[in-house]
Amino acid sequence: MPALAAVVFDFDGIILDSESAEFESHRQIYERCGVPLTPDEWCHQIGVWVEGEEEHWSARLREMSDGAPDHAAFKAEQHRVFQNIVAREPMRGIRDLLDALAESGVPAAIASTAPARWVVPAVERLGLRGRFQAIVTADDVVRRKPAPDVYLEAARRLNAEPAWSVAIEDSGPGIASAAAAGMKTVAIPHWLTETHDLSCATLRVAHAGELTLDILQGLVH
């Protein structure tokens, strides 16, 4: 039976619940201008990178409200609200799972479609930098999720066979990315991604606290 070679984590929505704060910070600005912003309108973009997506939300608001701020003011206010409300601790079960991996000598990495300027400082603020032997971000690859590049690069840096590795993701595009890389996949959807198509995931759980080394090892049989 092959040993578990590595566990590779998505960052946003898996290690840190930044997705809720990202949506809520946009929603609050929309609300102030009298325009609703619903989860259904928002959730399609989670897990992927679309060029100009940041400008899209402010431009859309300006089309719908005469009192909308310009893009610079919109982004500054969104960033302020985000920083005030974003979680300060990892998501449920993450710290314990990382501890268990470290104790067992199973390497861990991050594979994120977000830029390093966000991911690396955020990991450091959580006090988790030392738990990851590699952090791969959008800056390190040509193609972002759902392409497999970030997961393949993470496996390469860990010298881990993808087929013996497990990826943990919250979104449909993330699951597709890891599966395309040849990894087994665990889906942990949250309230903004529970409607995503996660049917190709190897396993689906409610939170990382439901995962053990034995369960992860069993996925790579």
N, C-alpha and C positions, 0 to 999 in steps of 0.2 A: 504494500500500500504506500503510495507516495506521501511524503510529509507535506504539511502545509508550508508552502514556500514563502508566502507573504500575504499581508492584508493591506489593501489600498483603499483609502477613504476619500470620498468626495469631501469638500470642506463646507460650503454653504448649504445648510439644511441637514447636514449629518453631524459634523463636529460642532458647529455653532448655528443657532437658529437666527441667522441674519436675514433669512427670507421674509420672516414675519415683519421685521423692522423695515426692510426695504419696501415692502408693499404698504405698510401702515404710514410711513413717512410720505409716500406719494399720495396716498388716499387722503391724508389730512389736508394737504395743500389743495387738492381737488375740492374737498368739502368746503373749505374756506371761500372758494370761488363759486360755490353753489352747484358743483358738478359731481355726480356720484362716480366712484371708481370701484368696481366689483371684483371679487376674486376671480370670477370667470373671465373677465377681461384681461386680467393680469397673468394668470397661471400658465398660459401657453408658452411664455418666454423663459420659464424657469428651466435651467439645465442647459441652455444654449446661449450662444453669443451672436447677437445681430448687430451689424455695424449701424451706428446711429440710433441705437435703441434709447440711450439716455436723452437725446434730443427729441425723440418721438413723443415722450410723455409730456414734455413742456409745450411742444408745438401743438399737440392735440388739445391741451387745455386752453391755449390761446385761441384755437379755432372755436371753442365751445363757450368761452367766457371773455367778455370785454375787460374784466378786471384781473385777468391772469398776469403774473409777473413774466418778465423776459427770461430767457433761458438761464442767464448767469444768476439772477436772483432766485429763480426756481431751484437751481442746483444747490446754491448756498443754503437755502432754507431746508431743502430735503436732507442735506448732509447734517445740518444742525439737529433736526428732529431725529434722524437715524441714530446719531451718536448718543442722544439722550435716552433712547428706548431700547437699543440693541442689548441682547443678553450679555451678561458678564461671566457666565459659566458655560462649560460645554453642555451639549444636549445629554439627556438622560442615558446613563450607562456607558458613555464614551470614555470617561476617565478610568473606570474600572476595567473596561475592555483593553484599553491601551496598557494598563498596568499588567494585566494578565499576559498579553503578548510579549511585553518586555521581560517578564519573569521567565517565560518559556523560550525566549530567544527567537521568536518569530518576528522578522522585520516588518515595519509598518511604513507606509508612505502616504502622501496626499497627492491626488490627481484632480486638479481644479481647472475649470475653464475661465476662472477669474484671473486678473493680473496679480503678479507677485507683490505689487505695492499695497494690495489689500490683504492677501492671504498671509504672507510671512509675518507682518506686524501683529495681525489678529491672532495667529497661533502663539506668538510670543506673549501677548497679553494674557492669554489663557494659561500660560505656564506649561505649555505642551511641546515646545520646540524640541526638547531632548527626546521625545518619544518617537520622532519620525526620522528615519534614516535618509529619506528623500522627500522633497517637496517639488512637485512639478506643476507649473501653472501655464496659463495661456501664453506667457512670454517665451516658453521653451519649445513650442511646437508650431507647425505651420497650420494645421487644421485643428479646430476645436471640436468639442463634443457636438454631435453624436459620432464624429470620427473617432477611431480608437487611439489616436496618437498619444494623448496624455497618459493613458494606461500602459501602452507599450513602452513609453519612455520611463515611467515609474518602474516597471519590471526590469528594464535594462539597467537602470541605476542600482537596483537592489540585487542584480544578477539572479533574478528569480524567474522560473518558468511560468509564463502566464497561465497555462493549463492547471497548474498546482497552486494558483493564487486566487484569492477571493477579493472582490470589490464590493464596497458598501456605498449605496447610492440612494438618493431620495426622488429622482426624477426619471421620466421616460427616456429622454435623450442620454442621461447618464448611464442608465442600465444598458441601452443600446451600444454606447461607446465601450463599456467594459466587456460586454458579450462579444463585440466585434474584435476585441483584443484577445479573445480566447479565455477570459477569466470566468469563474463562477461568480454569481452575483447575488447580493442580498439587498432587497428593497426595503427601505424604511421611509415610507411616505409620511408627510406631515399634512396639515390641513390645506395647504396650498397646492399640493401635488397628488392628493389622494385620488383625483380623477384622471391622472396620467395613465397611459397604458404601460403597466408594469408586468404584463403577462409573461414576458420572456425571462423574468428573474428566476434564479434557481430557488430562492427562498424569500418569503416576505414576512417581516416581523413588525411589531408595533414600535419598538424602541431598542436601542443597543443593549439594554439591560437583559434582553431575552437571549442574547448571544453568548455562547461559551466557546472555549477552545475546541472542545469535543464536537460541538455543532459545526464550527467552521472547518475542522479537519474532515468531518463527514462529508462535506460538500465536494471535496476533491478526490474522492474515492475513484 
